[in-house]
């Protein structure tokens, strides 16, 4: 029997929910492009309930314990005496979420001598050292597409809130104020602006599709160019690189995985080539943008706004400069963890575990590393240095 170590975020501060704002979720059985939503043999949770926190346990406890496996669920993941580090050496499976990542460093992977499978409950597996996973024969899988649309919706929301200066205007209401001139002095229309995405994979393309009705000019860059039919349908302009694209854009959104080619991409030099007063939205990974360069650009006026929900490290310390820099629209890492998304990535996690324990192949779409090499989605999206 196996030991499954699951690292999830803490329960709500006022206790685990006993009621919810809505009674049901829309039924979605496939994603754009035709991939089916997760198809586990059964579910032991109610879709629409909180599953991503410790008490929710991704709805896995009944299934795993009935099969004789051991499930350890914790939010304590930092430091050598954390529950994660104490339980890791004899864990067969580690499950983590990109919103509360349990960083599987080379040292941790080397110490986890029984580790066979690392699952990302969601999308984005850069918290796992892929070189080390390849070297140690650890399979890495994620629930591809499970929360892509969730993140795309968050991107569009963030763009609109920054361009319209929504958050400060809402704060005026909370503070009992009214002065209109104060709150329209930084408010613009998105209509007619040039908007570009760095990467046009599942999330980036979903962002482009959702922005098209706003009558904006759409741009993209990606290591894999889209089919001409998609470019013509959405009126997309392709650029060979981010450096070639950003000088043309009023808004830039980052939807790329973190790997050696993207780490630190938005530094002082690249940001200086953007239009003065452009907006930058990053819901991908924080380290794609240089932390201090972003703050400097907001304070100088080179950027009119920065938004997103990804930080480094996560959770962000109280003194992280992105908490207090001007004209930002940052949130905790929530974009891909809506209750709708949780139902899909919990179901997908169970589907992966069912395949793993039964000795069946894991869906190719879910694979990042397998058999000592990048595989499936990983071979398309990531790179390794080893």
Secondary structure, 3 states (H helix, E strand, C coil): CCEEEEECECCCCCCCCCCCCCCCCCCCCECCCCCECCCCCCCCCCCCCCCCECCCHHHCHHHHHHCCCEEEEECCCCCCCCHHHHHHCCCCEEEEECCECCCECHHHHHHCCCCCEEEECCCCCCCECHHHHHHHCCEEEECCCCCHHHHHHHHHHHHHHHHCCHHHHHHHHHCCCCCHHHHHCCCCCCCCCEEEEECCCHHHHHHHHHHHCCCCEEEEECCCCCCHHHHHHHCEEEECCHHHHHCCCCEEEECCCCCCCCCCCECHHHHHCCCCCEEEEECCCHHHECHHHHHHHHHHCCEEEEEECCCCCCCCCCCCHHHCCCCEEECCCCCCCCHHHHHHHHHHHHHHHHHHHHCCCCCHHHEEEECCEECHHHHHHCCCCC
